[in-house]
Amino acid sequence: MVSVPKVSCDFDSGNVCAVDIKRSDYEWHVRFAADPHGGTEALWFYFRVDSNAGDAFKLILTNAESCLGGRGDWSNVHPVVRHLHGCEQRVDDWQRCNGGTMHRLPDGRFEVSWDVRSLTGSFEFALCYPYTHRELGETLNACGGYWRCDVIGVTQKGRSMLRLSNSYGSEKRDKPGIYILARQHSGETPGSWVLDGLLRYAPVELSPDELIIWAVPFANLDGVVDGDYGKDPHPIDLNRAWFSPLPMRHEVAVIQADIERFAKRCKLIAVIDLHAPAVLETYGAYFQLLKPVSAEADASKRFVDAIKKQLPKELVHEELFRIAQYPSRWNEQGTLSHWTWERFAIPAPVLEVPYSKSRETLLEIEHYRQLGSLLVRGLKEYANEVQ
């Protein structure tokens, strides 16, 4: 008798639901959905399959059109797989899968599938490379003490929120400073990998005397740990809760206080918010603002123009800076970008980094890190320009 594979997601950032497993003549069909975890949008998935070594699988995302940005061609969406070899797993074990194959159903719906053969009997499958405290810890260890790590508050569920810094600055405010956030939307892991590249390259390239950086690697830490996608959740999207003086999420209150603290210890010149776009976007990373006032848009464009020559052309969009006008469920006045402009009159653009491809380049971890490392050079250029 053939044993039925087991699908699980009971680990950090795990997410899967509505699992149905059936056997065909030569492979297992595993139908699954991305769990919205009570929120409005769904997209992030990350789960483990335990089976027999050599088993073939067709992993089928059901109702893919209900995922954020999922109405269209999934052939350029390449999730990642990691075959497990005992308890010690490495980041470089992850590999991209084939592009999605779409299957039209008789009633007009469609499913998307990817083929995986289990090499060891257990594997993990995710929309994009996961990034958790484990990956962050490995990077900080590799940085040789360059980054200080401090707890600046707690999440709504009582988890410690970390902030990294290459200097505490001083009350003289004689050094330029840039504040960086990742994972306001907790499933948008490409932003974390760009930050990872920045963290790894800064010790080589950047003296704190040139530029002070403070960074919150997991803004929506509860969502990261729980496996939420984190876009437009209830009660409110983290990046729509930045109202002043009374923000609508505790995490936002914590980070706002830290940015205020930072601004008293440096010359604050910019804030960067790391995200990922809709799942089918494959034309490179780009900076974006949502319905800004004209002065805010002009300042952000100057920021992008100052750093763009350092960024690799094959990894960024031909239109590197965009003004977004898409509809939102929430008040756009509650974004980090808007709050930063109203409070400090400095640019705070969002950097959107794709999940799978930049035109013809299939994005590996090292591509994301490359973008982050070259971003360091661009930020130095900007700091010199505004001094």
Secondary structure, DSSP 4 states (H G I P E B T S, - for coil): -PPPPEEE--STT-B-EEEEEEE-SSSEEEEEE---TTSS-----EEEEE--TT-EEEEEETTGGGSTT-SS--TT---EEEE--SS---GGG-EE-PPPEEEE-TTS-EEEEEEEE-SSSEEEEESS----HHHHHHHHHHTTT-SEEEEEEE-TTSPEEEEEES----TT--SEEEEEEE-SSTT-HHHHHHHHHHHHHHHHH--TTT-EEEEES-TTHHHHHHT---SS-SS--GGG---SSS-SSHHHHHHHHHHHHHHTTSEEEEEEEEE---TT--B-EEEEEES--HHHHHHHHHHHHHHGGGS-GGGEEEEEEEEE----SS-GGGSHHHHHHHHH-----EEE--SSEETTEEPPHHHHHHHHHHHHHHHHHHHHHH-
